Amino acid sequence: MRDGVGVLLLCPPQMKSMGLGNPRSFPFIEPPPLASVDTAIQYLQEQGALDTEEELTAVGRLLAQLPVDVVV
């Protein structure tokens, strides 16, 4: 099972691709620190997976389908 930053890096594009909304306001049982979610979103924007509106790009849609961490 993934934990730490790996989950946060995968979480936003997968959540967006499943239509679950904003990962900052999702009702997680144990929510990750907001700073970690913000860092993950910023990283995904730098990688071209999310645009400036935090919507998935074509790259983000592909990453959301892969069973690997974004940093690979």
Predicted model as a PDB file, atoms N, CA, C, CB and O in Angstrom, pLDDT in the B-factor column:
MODEL        1                                                                  
ATOM      1  N   MET A   1       0.839  -1.187   0.000  1.00 36.00           N  
ATOM      2  CA  MET A   1       0.000   0.000   0.000  1.00 36.00           C  
ATOM      3  C   MET A   1       0.880   1.244   0.000  1.00 36.00           C  
ATOM      4  CB  MET A   1      -0.953   0.001   1.217  1.00 36.00           C  
ATOM      5  O   MET A   1       1.920   1.284   0.658  1.00 36.00           O  
ATOM      6  N   ARG A   2       0.455   2.246  -0.737  1.00 42.00           N  
ATOM      7  CA  ARG A   2       1.228   3.475  -0.799  1.00 42.00           C  
ATOM      8  C   ARG A   2       0.954   4.327   0.433  1.00 42.00           C  
ATOM      9  CB  ARG A   2       0.902   4.256  -2.080  1.00 42.00           C  
ATOM     10  O   ARG A   2      -0.118   4.261   1.034  1.00 42.00           O  
ATOM     11  N   ASP A   3       1.951   5.125   0.790  1.00 43.00           N  
ATOM     12  CA  ASP A   3       1.744   6.062   1.884  1.00 43.00           C  
ATOM     13  C   ASP A   3       2.553   7.318   1.614  1.00 43.00           C  
ATOM     14  CB  ASP A   3       2.137   5.431   3.244  1.00 43.00           C  
ATOM     15  O   ASP A   3       3.312   7.377   0.645  1.00 43.00           O  
ATOM     16  N   GLY A   4       2.396   8.311   2.459  1.00 47.00           N  
ATOM     17  CA  GLY A   4       3.182   9.528   2.360  1.00 47.00           C  
ATOM     18  C   GLY A   4       2.935  10.309   1.089  1.00 47.00           C  
ATOM     19  O   GLY A   4       1.811  10.392   0.595  1.00 47.00           O  
ATOM     20  N   VAL A   5       4.000  10.874   0.574  1.00 46.00           N  
ATOM     21  CA  VAL A   5       3.913  11.748  -0.592  1.00 46.00           C  
ATOM     22  C   VAL A   5       3.451  10.982  -1.823  1.00 46.00           C  
ATOM     23  CB  VAL A   5       5.261  12.408  -0.863  1.00 46.00           C  
ATOM     24  O   VAL A   5       2.784  11.560  -2.680  1.00 46.00           O  
ATOM     25  N   GLY A   6       3.780   9.709  -1.937  1.00 46.00           N  
ATOM     26  CA  GLY A   6       3.353   8.927  -3.090  1.00 46.00           C  
ATOM     27  C   GLY A   6       1.847   8.927  -3.261  1.00 46.00           C  
ATOM     28  O   GLY A   6       1.345   9.076  -4.375  1.00 46.00           O  
ATOM     29  N   VAL A   7       1.128   8.761  -2.170  1.00 51.00           N  
ATOM     30  CA  VAL A   7      -0.333   8.795  -2.227  1.00 51.00           C  
ATOM     31  C   VAL A   7      -0.804  10.180  -2.630  1.00 51.00           C  
ATOM     32  CB  VAL A   7      -0.946   8.392  -0.871  1.00 51.00           C  
ATOM     33  O   VAL A   7      -1.704  10.322  -3.457  1.00 51.00           O  
ATOM     34  N   LEU A   8      -0.199  11.192  -2.048  1.00 51.00           N  
ATOM     35  CA  LEU A   8      -0.630  12.557  -2.346  1.00 51.00           C  
ATOM     36  C   LEU A   8      -0.349  12.929  -3.786  1.00 51.00           C  
ATOM     37  CB  LEU A   8       0.054  13.542  -1.421  1.00 51.00           C  
ATOM     38  O   LEU A   8      -1.107  13.689  -4.388  1.00 51.00           O  
ATOM     39  N   LEU A   9       0.720  12.410  -4.342  1.00 49.00           N  
ATOM     40  CA  LEU A   9       1.030  12.726  -5.728  1.00 49.00           C  
ATOM     41  C   LEU A   9       0.084  12.022  -6.686  1.00 49.00           C  
ATOM     42  CB  LEU A   9       2.462  12.349  -6.044  1.00 49.00           C  
ATOM     43  O   LEU A   9      -0.215  12.549  -7.758  1.00 49.00           O  
ATOM     44  N   LEU A  10      -0.383  10.859  -6.323  1.00 52.00           N  
ATOM     45  CA  LEU A  10      -1.339  10.155  -7.173  1.00 52.00           C  
ATOM     46  C   LEU A  10      -2.764  10.604  -6.921  1.00 52.00           C  
ATOM     47  CB  LEU A  10      -1.232   8.666  -6.957  1.00 52.00           C  
ATOM     48  O   LEU A  10      -3.590  10.608  -7.834  1.00 52.00           O  
ATOM     49  N   CYS A  11      -3.048  10.973  -5.720  1.00 63.00           N  
ATOM     50  CA  CYS A  11      -4.419  11.248  -5.317  1.00 63.00           C  
ATOM     51  C   CYS A  11      -5.118  12.316  -6.157  1.00 63.00           C  
ATOM     52  CB  CYS A  11      -4.434  11.663  -3.893  1.00 63.00           C  
ATOM     53  O   CYS A  11      -6.207  12.051  -6.666  1.00 63.00           O  
ATOM     54  N   PRO A  12      -4.546  13.507  -6.326  1.00 65.00           N  
ATOM     55  CA  PRO A  12      -5.285  14.526  -7.075  1.00 65.00           C  
ATOM     56  C   PRO A  12      -5.699  14.111  -8.487  1.00 65.00           C  
ATOM     57  CB  PRO A  12      -4.461  15.757  -7.162  1.00 65.00           C  
ATOM     58  O   PRO A  12      -6.867  14.294  -8.830  1.00 65.00           O  
ATOM     59  N   PRO A  13      -4.811  13.561  -9.332  1.00 68.00           N  
ATOM     60  CA  PRO A  13      -5.301  13.208 -10.665  1.00 68.00           C  
ATOM     61  C   PRO A  13      -6.311  12.072 -10.650  1.00 68.00           C  
ATOM     62  CB  PRO A  13      -4.146  12.833 -11.547  1.00 68.00           C  
ATOM     63  O   PRO A  13      -7.250  12.079 -11.446  1.00 68.00           O  
ATOM     64  N   GLN A  14      -6.144  11.106  -9.774  1.00 73.00           N  
ATOM     65  CA  GLN A  14      -7.110  10.005  -9.713  1.00 73.00           C  
ATOM     66  C   GLN A  14      -8.451  10.508  -9.202  1.00 73.00           C  
ATOM     67  CB  GLN A  14      -6.587   8.867  -8.810  1.00 73.00           C  
ATOM     68  O   GLN A  14      -9.500  10.122  -9.719  1.00 73.00           O  
ATOM     69  N   MET A  15      -8.422  11.365  -8.194  1.00 73.00           N  
ATOM     70  CA  MET A  15      -9.670  11.919  -7.672  1.00 73.00           C  
ATOM     71  C   MET A  15     -10.377  12.734  -8.751  1.00 73.00           C  
ATOM     72  CB  MET A  15      -9.400  12.792  -6.426  1.00 73.00           C  
ATOM     73  O   MET A  15     -11.591  12.628  -8.921  1.00 73.00           O  
ATOM     74  N   LYS A  16      -9.616  13.544  -9.473  1.00 71.00           N  
ATOM     75  CA  LYS A  16     -10.209  14.355 -10.542  1.00 71.00           C  
ATOM     76  C   LYS A  16     -10.775  13.461 -11.637  1.00 71.00           C  
ATOM     77  CB  LYS A  16      -9.166  15.325 -11.133  1.00 71.00           C  
ATOM     78  O   LYS A  16     -11.864  13.721 -12.147  1.00 71.00           O  
ATOM     79  N   SER A  17     -10.041  12.405 -12.003  1.00 73.00           N  
ATOM     80  CA  SER A  17     -10.509  11.537 -13.089  1.00 73.00           C  
ATOM     81  C   SER A  17     -11.766  10.763 -12.693  1.00 73.00           C  
ATOM     82  CB  SER A  17      -9.405  10.558 -13.494  1.00 73.00           C  
ATOM     83  O   SER A  17     -12.551  10.380 -13.561  1.00 73.00           O  
ATOM     84  N   MET A  18     -11.966  10.530 -11.406  1.00 76.00           N  
ATOM     85  CA  MET A  18     -13.158   9.827 -10.933  1.00 76.00           C  
ATOM     86  C   MET A  18     -14.291  10.787 -10.585  1.00 76.00           C  
ATOM     87  CB  MET A  18     -12.816   8.978  -9.721  1.00 76.00           C  
ATOM     88  O   MET A  18     -15.368  10.353 -10.175  1.00 76.00           O  
ATOM     89  N   GLY A  19     -14.054  12.095 -10.747  1.00 77.00           N  
ATOM     90  CA  GLY A  19     -15.090  13.073 -10.457  1.00 77.00           C  
ATOM     91  C   GLY A  19     -15.348  13.272  -8.978  1.00 77.00           C  
ATOM     92  O   GLY A  19     -16.458  13.638  -8.592  1.00 77.00           O  
ATOM     93  N   LEU A  20     -14.344  13.040  -8.137  1.00 77.00           N  
ATOM     94  CA  LEU A  20     -14.518  13.169  -6.689  1.00 77.00           C  
ATOM     95  C   LEU A  20     -14.285  14.580  -6.170  1.00 77.00           C  
ATOM     96  CB  LEU A  20     -13.594  12.231  -5.987  1.00 77.00           C  
ATOM     97  O   LEU A  20     -14.424  14.829  -4.972  1.00 77.00           O  
ATOM     98  N   GLY A  21     -13.934  15.496  -7.048  1.00 75.00           N  
ATOM     99  CA  GLY A  21     -13.806  16.886  -6.631  1.00 75.00           C  
ATOM    100  C   GLY A  21     -12.433  17.257  -6.120  1.00 75.00           C  
ATOM    101  O   GLY A  21     -11.435  16.592  -6.396  1.00 75.00           O  
ATOM    102  N   ASN A  22     -12.415  18.330  -5.373  1.00 80.00           N  
ATOM    103  CA  ASN A  22     -11.190  18.931  -4.867  1.00 80.00           C  
ATOM    104  C   ASN A  22     -10.590  18.082  -3.744  1.00 80.00           C  
ATOM    105  CB  ASN A  22     -11.463  20.355  -4.372  1.00 80.00           C  
ATOM    106  O   ASN A  22     -11.271  17.816  -2.755  1.00 80.00           O  
ATOM    107  N   PRO A  23      -9.332  17.651  -3.872  1.00 80.00           N  
ATOM    108  CA  PRO A  23      -8.724  16.849  -2.813  1.00 80.00           C  
ATOM    109  C   PRO A  23      -8.536  17.628  -1.506  1.00 80.00           C  
ATOM    110  CB  PRO A  23      -7.390  16.320  -3.282  1.00 80.00           C  
ATOM    111  O   PRO A  23      -8.373  17.024  -0.446  1.00 80.00           O  
ATOM    112  N   ARG A  24      -8.558  18.970  -1.577  1.00 82.00           N  
ATOM    113  CA  ARG A  24      -8.420  19.776  -0.349  1.00 82.00           C  
ATOM    114  C   ARG A  24      -9.654  19.666   0.547  1.00 82.00           C  
ATOM    115  CB  ARG A  24      -8.174  21.247  -0.707  1.00 82.00           C  
ATOM    116  O   ARG A  24      -9.548  19.781   1.768  1.00 82.00           O  
ATOM    117  N   SER A  25     -10.818  19.444  -0.053  1.00 83.00           N  
ATOM    118  CA  SER A  25     -12.056  19.419   0.730  1.00 83.00           C  
ATOM    119  C   SER A  25     -12.714  18.044   0.786  1.00 83.00           C  
ATOM    120  CB  SER A  25     -13.032  20.409   0.163  1.00 83.00           C  
ATOM    121  O   SER A  25     -13.814  17.911   1.321  1.00 83.00           O  
ATOM    122  N   PHE A  26     -12.060  17.023   0.245  1.00 81.00           N  
ATOM    123  CA  PHE A  26     -12.613  15.675   0.271  1.00 81.00           C  
ATOM    124  C   PHE A  26     -12.670  15.164   1.708  1.00 81.00           C  
ATOM    125  CB  PHE A  26     -11.775  14.722  -0.612  1.00 81.00           C  
ATOM    126  O   PHE A  26     -11.726  15.386   2.466  1.00 81.00           O  
ATOM    127  N   PRO A  27     -13.755  14.484   2.108  1.00 86.00           N  
ATOM    128  CA  PRO A  27     -13.884  14.024   3.496  1.00 86.00           C  
ATOM    129  C   PRO A  27     -13.101  12.724   3.773  1.00 86.00           C  
ATOM    130  CB  PRO A  27     -15.359  13.811   3.827  1.00 86.00           C  
ATOM    131  O   PRO A  27     -13.694  11.669   4.000  1.00 86.00           O  
ATOM    132  N   PHE A  28     -11.772  12.819   3.752  1.00 81.00           N  
ATOM    133  CA  PHE A  28     -10.930  11.668   4.079  1.00 81.00           C  
ATOM    134  C   PHE A  28     -11.192  11.233   5.519  1.00 81.00           C  
ATOM    135  CB  PHE A  28      -9.427  12.005   3.875  1.00 81.00           C  
ATOM    136  O   PHE A  28     -11.514  12.063   6.369  1.00 81.00           O  
ATOM    137  N   ILE A  29     -11.054   9.939   5.795  1.00 87.00           N  
ATOM    138  CA  ILE A  29     -11.152   9.454   7.172  1.00 87.00           C  
ATOM    139  C   ILE A  29     -10.008  10.036   7.992  1.00 87.00           C  
ATOM    140  CB  ILE A  29     -11.127   7.898   7.221  1.00 87.00           C  
ATOM    141  O   ILE A  29     -10.207  10.511   9.110  1.00 87.00           O  
ATOM    142  N   GLU A  30      -8.819   9.993   7.425  1.00 85.00           N  
ATOM    143  CA  GLU A  30      -7.645  10.627   8.040  1.00 85.00           C  
ATOM    144  C   GLU A  30      -7.056  11.570   6.994  1.00 85.00           C  
ATOM    145  CB  GLU A  30      -6.573   9.550   8.527  1.00 85.00           C  
ATOM    146  O   GLU A  30      -6.207  11.161   6.202  1.00 85.00           O  
ATOM    147  N   PRO A  31      -7.491  12.812   6.982  1.00 84.00           N  
ATOM    148  CA  PRO A  31      -7.035  13.720   5.925  1.00 84.00           C  
ATOM    149  C   PRO A  31      -5.544  14.005   5.998  1.00 84.00           C  
ATOM    150  CB  PRO A  31      -7.796  15.020   5.998  1.00 84.00           C  
ATOM    151  O   PRO A  31      -4.980  14.145   7.083  1.00 84.00           O  
ATOM    152  N   PRO A  32      -4.913  14.089   4.836  1.00 83.00           N  
ATOM    153  CA  PRO A  32      -3.497  14.460   4.806  1.00 83.00           C  
ATOM    154  C   PRO A  32      -3.360  15.939   5.161  1.00 83.00           C  
ATOM    155  CB  PRO A  32      -2.869  14.167   3.405  1.00 83.00           C  
ATOM    156  O   PRO A  32      -4.324  16.694   5.038  1.00 83.00           O  
ATOM    157  N   PRO A  33      -2.185  16.354   5.595  1.00 87.00           N  
ATOM    158  CA  PRO A  33      -1.989  17.780   5.875  1.00 87.00           C  
ATOM    159  C   PRO A  33      -2.250  18.598   4.613  1.00 87.00           C  
ATOM    160  CB  PRO A  33      -0.555  18.047   6.405  1.00 87.00           C  
ATOM    161  O   PRO A  33      -1.836  18.215   3.519  1.00 87.00           O  
ATOM    162  N   LEU A  34      -2.937  19.725   4.772  1.00 87.00           N  
ATOM    163  CA  LEU A  34      -3.269  20.575   3.638  1.00 87.00           C  
ATOM    164  C   LEU A  34      -2.017  21.015   2.891  1.00 87.00           C  
ATOM    165  CB  LEU A  34      -4.056  21.792   4.104  1.00 87.00           C  
ATOM    166  O   LEU A  34      -2.031  21.118   1.664  1.00 87.00           O  
ATOM    167  N   ALA A  35      -0.938  21.275   3.618  1.00 89.00           N  
ATOM    168  CA  ALA A  35       0.317  21.682   2.974  1.00 89.00           C  
ATOM    169  C   ALA A  35       0.827  20.584   2.044  1.00 89.00           C  
ATOM    170  CB  ALA A  35       1.386  22.017   4.035  1.00 89.00           C  
ATOM    171  O   ALA A  35       1.394  20.885   0.993  1.00 89.00           O  
ATOM    172  N   SER A  36       0.638  19.328   2.408  1.00 84.00           N  
ATOM    173  CA  SER A  36       1.077  18.215   1.565  1.00 84.00           C  
ATOM    174  C   SER A  36       0.240  18.123   0.299  1.00 84.00           C  
ATOM    175  CB  SER A  36       1.004  16.897   2.337  1.00 84.00           C  
ATOM    176  O   SER A  36       0.769  17.854  -0.780  1.00 84.00           O  
ATOM    177  N   VAL A  37      -1.050  18.344   0.425  1.00 84.00           N  
ATOM    178  CA  VAL A  37      -1.922  18.329  -0.753  1.00 84.00           C  
ATOM    179  C   VAL A  37      -1.537  19.482  -1.678  1.00 84.00           C  
ATOM    180  CB  VAL A  37      -3.424  18.431  -0.340  1.00 84.00           C  
ATOM    181  O   VAL A  37      -1.448  19.302  -2.892  1.00 84.00           O  
ATOM    182  N   ASP A  38      -1.311  20.660  -1.108  1.00 87.00           N  
ATOM    183  CA  ASP A  38      -0.904  21.815  -1.917  1.00 87.00           C  
ATOM    184  C   ASP A  38       0.415  21.550  -2.644  1.00 87.00           C  
ATOM    185  CB  ASP A  38      -0.771  23.063  -1.033  1.00 87.00           C  
ATOM    186  O   ASP A  38       0.567  21.908  -3.811  1.00 87.00           O  
ATOM    187  N   THR A  39       1.360  20.926  -1.954  1.00 87.00           N  
ATOM    188  CA  THR A  39       2.647  20.594  -2.567  1.00 87.00           C  
ATOM    189  C   THR A  39       2.458  19.603  -3.702  1.00 87.00           C  
ATOM    190  CB  THR A  39       3.614  20.021  -1.521  1.00 87.00           C  
ATOM    191  O   THR A  39       3.084  19.739  -4.754  1.00 87.00           O  
ATOM    192  N   ALA A  40       1.600  18.606  -3.503  1.00 83.00           N  
ATOM    193  CA  ALA A  40       1.338  17.613  -4.539  1.00 83.00           C  
ATOM    194  C   ALA A  40       0.696  18.265  -5.760  1.00 83.00           C  
ATOM    195  CB  ALA A  40       0.435  16.495  -3.996  1.00 83.00           C  
ATOM    196  O   ALA A  40       1.063  17.958  -6.894  1.00 83.00           O  
ATOM    197  N   ILE A  41      -0.253  19.159  -5.532  1.00 84.00           N  
ATOM    198  CA  ILE A  41      -0.911  19.839  -6.645  1.00 84.00           C  
ATOM    199  C   ILE A  41       0.079  20.714  -7.392  1.00 84.00           C  
ATOM    200  CB  ILE A  41      -2.092  20.681  -6.145  1.00 84.00           C  
ATOM    201  O   ILE A  41       0.070  20.746  -8.622  1.00 84.00           O  
ATOM    202  N   GLN A  42       0.927  21.419  -6.670  1.00 89.00           N  
ATOM    203  CA  GLN A  42       1.945  22.250  -7.318  1.00 89.00           C  
ATOM    204  C   GLN A  42       2.888  21.382  -8.158  1.00 89.00           C  
ATOM    205  CB  GLN A  42       2.748  23.049  -6.259  1.00 89.00           C  
ATOM    206  O   GLN A  42       3.223  21.734  -9.289  1.00 89.00           O  
ATOM    207  N   TYR A  43       3.310  20.255  -7.601  1.00 86.00           N  
ATOM    208  CA  TYR A  43       4.195  19.340  -8.332  1.00 86.00           C  
ATOM    209  C   TYR A  43       3.516  18.849  -9.617  1.00 86.00           C  
ATOM    210  CB  TYR A  43       4.588  18.134  -7.439  1.00 86.00           C  
ATOM    211  O   TYR A  43       4.141  18.818 -10.678  1.00 86.00           O  
ATOM    212  N   LEU A  44       2.241  18.469  -9.518  1.00 85.00           N  
ATOM    213  CA  LEU A  44       1.519  17.973 -10.687  1.00 85.00           C  
ATOM    214  C   LEU A  44       1.346  19.062 -11.741  1.00 85.00           C  
ATOM    215  CB  LEU A  44       0.157  17.427 -10.273  1.00 85.00           C  
ATOM    216  O   LEU A  44       1.350  18.773 -12.938  1.00 85.00           O  
ATOM    217  N   GLN A  45       1.195  20.300 -11.309  1.00 90.00           N  
ATOM    218  CA  GLN A  45       1.139  21.406 -12.269  1.00 90.00           C  
ATOM    219  C   GLN A  45       2.490  21.575 -12.953  1.00 90.00           C  
ATOM    220  CB  GLN A  45       0.721  22.720 -11.569  1.00 90.00           C  
ATOM    221  O   GLN A  45       2.548  21.808 -14.160  1.00 90.00           O  
ATOM    222  N   GLU A  46       3.562  21.462 -12.201  1.00 91.00           N  
ATOM    223  CA  GLU A  46       4.909  21.576 -12.784  1.00 91.00           C  
ATOM    224  C   GLU A  46       5.177  20.465 -13.787  1.00 91.00           C  
ATOM    225  CB  GLU A  46       5.973  21.544 -11.684  1.00 91.00           C  
ATOM    226  O   GLU A  46       5.902  20.670 -14.761  1.00 91.00           O  
ATOM    227  N   GLN A  47       4.597  19.290 -13.559  1.00 87.00           N  
ATOM    228  CA  GLN A  47       4.787  18.153 -14.468  1.00 87.00           C  
ATOM    229  C   GLN A  47       3.821  18.183 -15.644  1.00 87.00           C  
ATOM    230  CB  GLN A  47       4.623  16.849 -13.711  1.00 87.00           C  
ATOM    231  O   GLN A  47       3.918  17.351 -16.547  1.00 87.00           O  
ATOM    232  N   GLY A  48       2.889  19.133 -15.644  1.00 91.00           N  
ATOM    233  CA  GLY A  48       1.934  19.244 -16.741  1.00 91.00           C  
ATOM    234  C   GLY A  48       0.717  18.355 -16.595  1.00 91.00           C  
ATOM    235  O   GLY A  48      -0.036  18.183 -17.553  1.00 91.00           O  
ATOM    236  N   ALA A  49       0.503  17.779 -15.404  1.00 86.00           N  
ATOM    237  CA  ALA A  49      -0.650  16.909 -15.194  1.00 86.00           C  
ATOM    238  C   ALA A  49      -1.909  17.688 -14.831  1.00 86.00           C  
ATOM    239  CB  ALA A  49      -0.344  15.904 -14.108  1.00 86.00           C  
ATOM    240  O   ALA A  49      -3.023  17.232 -15.089  1.00 86.00           O  
ATOM    241  N   LEU A  50      -1.731  18.861 -14.233  1.00 87.00           N  
ATOM    242  CA  LEU A  50      -2.846  19.742 -13.901  1.00 87.00           C  
ATOM    243  C   LEU A  50      -2.579  21.108 -14.510  1.00 87.00           C  
ATOM    244  CB  LEU A  50      -3.047  19.849 -12.359  1.00 87.00           C  
ATOM    245  O   LEU A  50      -1.434  21.556 -14.574  1.00 87.00           O  
ATOM    246  N   ASP A  51      -3.642  21.767 -14.957  1.00 92.00           N  
ATOM    247  CA  ASP A  51      -3.468  23.117 -15.498  1.00 92.00           C  
ATOM    248  C   ASP A  51      -3.593  24.142 -14.365  1.00 92.00           C  
ATOM    249  CB  ASP A  51      -4.517  23.405 -16.621  1.00 92.00           C  
ATOM    250  O   ASP A  51      -3.681  23.768 -13.196  1.00 92.00           O  
ATOM    251  N   THR A  52      -3.601  25.416 -14.707  1.00 93.00           N  
ATOM    252  CA  THR A  52      -3.645  26.461 -13.686  1.00 93.00           C  
ATOM    253  C   THR A  52      -4.970  26.487 -12.925  1.00 93.00           C  
ATOM    254  CB  THR A  52      -3.402  27.809 -14.323  1.00 93.00           C  
ATOM    255  O   THR A  52      -5.046  27.030 -11.823  1.00 93.00           O  
ATOM    256  N   GLU A  53      -6.009  25.902 -13.515  1.00 91.00           N  
ATOM    257  CA  GLU A  53      -7.308  25.799 -12.836  1.00 91.00           C  
ATOM    258  C   GLU A  53      -7.415  24.487 -12.044  1.00 91.00           C  
ATOM    259  CB  GLU A  53      -8.461  25.892 -13.865  1.00 91.00           C  
ATOM    260  O   GLU A  53      -8.478  24.155 -11.519  1.00 91.00           O  
ATOM    261  N   GLU A  54      -6.306  23.751 -11.966  1.00 87.00           N  
ATOM    262  CA  GLU A  54      -6.216  22.459 -11.278  1.00 87.00           C  
ATOM    263  C   GLU A  54      -7.111  21.399 -11.910  1.00 87.00           C  
ATOM    264  CB  GLU A  54      -6.581  22.624  -9.815  1.00 87.00           C  
ATOM    265  O   GLU A  54      -7.596  20.496 -11.228  1.00 87.00           O  
ATOM    266  N   GLU A  55      -7.324  21.516 -13.211  1.00 86.00           N  
ATOM    267  CA  GLU A  55      -8.055  20.508 -13.970  1.00 86.00           C  
ATOM    268  C   GLU A  55      -7.038  19.598 -14.658  1.00 86.00           C  
ATOM    269  CB  GLU A  55      -9.020  21.170 -15.015  1.00 86.00           C  
ATOM    270  O   GLU A  55      -5.925  20.018 -14.972  1.00 86.00           O  
ATOM    271  N   LEU A  56      -7.438  18.349 -14.885  1.00 86.00           N  
ATOM    272  CA  LEU A  56      -6.545  17.399 -15.527  1.00 86.00           C  
ATOM    273  C   LEU A  56      -6.231  17.795 -16.962  1.00 86.00           C  
ATOM    274  CB  LEU A  56      -7.151  16.017 -15.496  1.00 86.00           C  
ATOM    275  O   LEU A  56      -7.108  18.238 -17.703  1.00 86.00           O  
ATOM    276  N   THR A  57      -4.993  17.632 -17.336  1.00 91.00           N  
ATOM    277  CA  THR A  57      -4.571  17.789 -18.721  1.00 91.00           C  
ATOM    278  C   THR A  57      -4.565  16.391 -19.345  1.00 91.00           C  
ATOM    279  CB  THR A  57      -3.150  18.485 -18.826  1.00 91.00           C  
ATOM    280  O   THR A  57      -4.893  15.408 -18.682  1.00 91.00           O  
ATOM    281  N   ALA A  58      -4.194  16.314 -20.604  1.00 92.00           N  
ATOM    282  CA  ALA A  58      -4.081  14.997 -21.256  1.00 92.00           C  
ATOM    283  C   ALA A  58      -3.047  14.145 -20.520  1.00 92.00           C  
ATOM    284  CB  ALA A  58      -3.687  15.151 -22.762  1.00 92.00           C  
ATOM    285  O   ALA A  58      -3.251  12.945 -20.333  1.00 92.00           O  
ATOM    286  N   VAL A  59      -1.952  14.755 -20.108  1.00 89.00           N  
ATOM    287  CA  VAL A  59      -0.917  14.038 -19.351  1.00 89.00           C  
ATOM    288  C   VAL A  59      -1.496  13.542 -18.020  1.00 89.00           C  
ATOM    289  CB  VAL A  59       0.322  14.958 -19.099  1.00 89.00           C  
ATOM    290  O   VAL A  59      -1.258  12.401 -17.623  1.00 89.00           O  
ATOM    291  N   GLY A  60      -2.249  14.393 -17.344  1.00 85.00           N  
ATOM    292  CA  GLY A  60      -2.858  14.012 -16.067  1.00 85.00           C  
ATOM    293  C   GLY A  60      -3.818  12.852 -16.201  1.00 85.00           C  
ATOM    294  O   GLY A  60      -3.861  11.978 -15.335  1.00 85.00           O  
ATOM    295  N   ARG A  61      -4.593  12.831 -17.284  1.00 84.00           N  
ATOM    296  CA  ARG A  61      -5.517  11.715 -17.498  1.00 84.00           C  
ATOM    297  C   ARG A  61      -4.762  10.406 -17.696  1.00 84.00           C  
ATOM    298  CB  ARG A  61      -6.417  11.989 -18.708  1.00 84.00           C  
ATOM    299  O   ARG A  61      -5.199   9.352 -17.234  1.00 84.00           O  
ATOM    300  N   LEU A  62      -3.632  10.479 -18.382  1.00 85.00           N  
ATOM    301  CA  LEU A  62      -2.803   9.275 -18.553  1.00 85.00           C  
ATOM    302  C   LEU A  62      -2.203   8.836 -17.218  1.00 85.00           C  
ATOM    303  CB  LEU A  62      -1.678   9.533 -19.580  1.00 85.00           C  
ATOM    304  O   LEU A  62      -2.227   7.649 -16.890  1.00 85.00           O  
ATOM    305  N   LEU A  63      -1.669   9.776 -16.452  1.00 80.00           N  
ATOM    306  CA  LEU A  63      -1.066   9.442 -15.157  1.00 80.00           C  
ATOM    307  C   LEU A  63      -2.083   8.838 -14.202  1.00 80.00           C  
ATOM    308  CB  LEU A  63      -0.443  10.681 -14.528  1.00 80.00           C  
ATOM    309  O   LEU A  63      -1.751   7.943 -13.425  1.00 80.00           O  
ATOM    310  N   ALA A  64      -3.314   9.317 -14.253  1.00 79.00           N  
ATOM    311  CA  ALA A  64      -4.357   8.799 -13.360  1.00 79.00           C  
ATOM    312  C   ALA A  64      -4.656   7.330 -13.634  1.00 79.00           C  
ATOM    313  CB  ALA A  64      -5.634   9.620 -13.508  1.00 79.00           C  
ATOM    314  O   ALA A  64      -5.153   6.627 -12.754  1.00 79.00           O  
ATOM    315  N   GLN A  65      -4.358   6.858 -14.844  1.00 80.00           N  
ATOM    316  CA  GLN A  65      -4.619   5.468 -15.202  1.00 80.00           C  
ATOM    317  C   GLN A  65      -3.481   4.532 -14.857  1.00 80.00           C  
ATOM    318  CB  GLN A  65      -4.907   5.369 -16.656  1.00 80.00           C  
ATOM    319  O   GLN A  65      -3.662   3.315 -14.817  1.00 80.00           O  
ATOM    320  N   LEU A  66      -2.298   5.097 -14.606  1.00 76.00           N  
ATOM    321  CA  LEU A  66      -1.118   4.262 -14.362  1.00 76.00           C  
ATOM    322  C   LEU A  66      -1.040   3.820 -12.905  1.00 76.00           C  
ATOM    323  CB  LEU A  66       0.156   5.018 -14.744  1.00 76.00           C  
ATOM    324  O   LEU A  66      -1.312   4.615 -12.005  1.00 76.00           O  
ATOM    325  N   PRO A  67      -0.673   2.567 -12.661  1.00 71.00           N  
ATOM    326  CA  PRO A  67      -0.555   2.064 -11.287  1.00 71.00           C  
ATOM    327  C   PRO A  67       0.843   2.317 -10.703  1.00 71.00           C  
ATOM    328  CB  PRO A  67      -0.871   0.561 -11.249  1.00 71.00           C  
ATOM    329  O   PRO A  67       1.399   1.467 -10.008  1.00 71.00           O  
ATOM    330  N   VAL A  68       1.395   3.490 -10.994  1.00 61.00           N  
ATOM    331  CA  VAL A  68       2.731   3.829 -10.481  1.00 61.00           C  
ATOM    332  C   VAL A  68       2.707   5.240  -9.929  1.00 61.00           C  
ATOM    333  CB  VAL A  68       3.816   3.696 -11.592  1.00 61.00           C  
ATOM    334  O   VAL A  68       1.812   6.022 -10.249  1.00 61.00           O  
ATOM    335  N   ASP A  69       3.689   5.569  -9.099  1.00 59.00           N  
ATOM    336  CA  ASP A  69       3.810   6.917  -8.576  1.00 59.00           C  
ATOM    337  C   ASP A  69       4.219   7.873  -9.688  1.00 59.00           C  
ATOM    338  CB  ASP A  69       4.821   6.963  -7.425  1.00 59.00           C  
ATOM    339  O   ASP A  69       4.948   7.496 -10.605  1.00 59.00           O  
ATOM    340  N   VAL A  70       3.749   9.103  -9.601  1.00 54.00           N  
ATOM    341  CA  VAL A  70       4.054  10.121 -10.614  1.00 54.00           C  
ATOM    342  C   VAL A  70       5.547  10.378 -10.716  1.00 54.00           C  
ATOM    343  CB  VAL A  70       3.329  11.423 -10.295  1.00 54.00           C  
ATOM    344  O   VAL A  70       6.041  10.683 -11.801  1.00 54.00           O  
ATOM    345  N   VAL A  71       6.274  10.264  -9.621  1.00 56.00           N  
ATOM    346  CA  VAL A  71       7.690  10.596  -9.624  1.00 56.00           C  
ATOM    347  C   VAL A  71       8.557   9.573 -10.330  1.00 56.00           C  
ATOM    348  CB  VAL A  71       8.164  10.756  -8.233  1.00 56.00           C  
ATOM    349  O   VAL A  71       9.750   9.809 -10.516  1.00 56.00           O  
ATOM    350  N   VAL A  72       7.978   8.416 -10.739  1.00 45.00           N  
ATOM    351  CA  VAL A  72       8.747   7.369 -11.403  1.00 45.00           C  
ATOM    352  C   VAL A  72       9.215   7.831 -12.752  1.00 45.00           C  
ATOM    353  CB  VAL A  72       7.929   6.100 -11.543  1.00 45.00           C  
ATOM    354  O   VAL A  72       9.882   7.081 -13.464  1.00 45.00           O  
TER     355      VAL A  72                                                      
ENDMDL                                                                          
END                                                                             
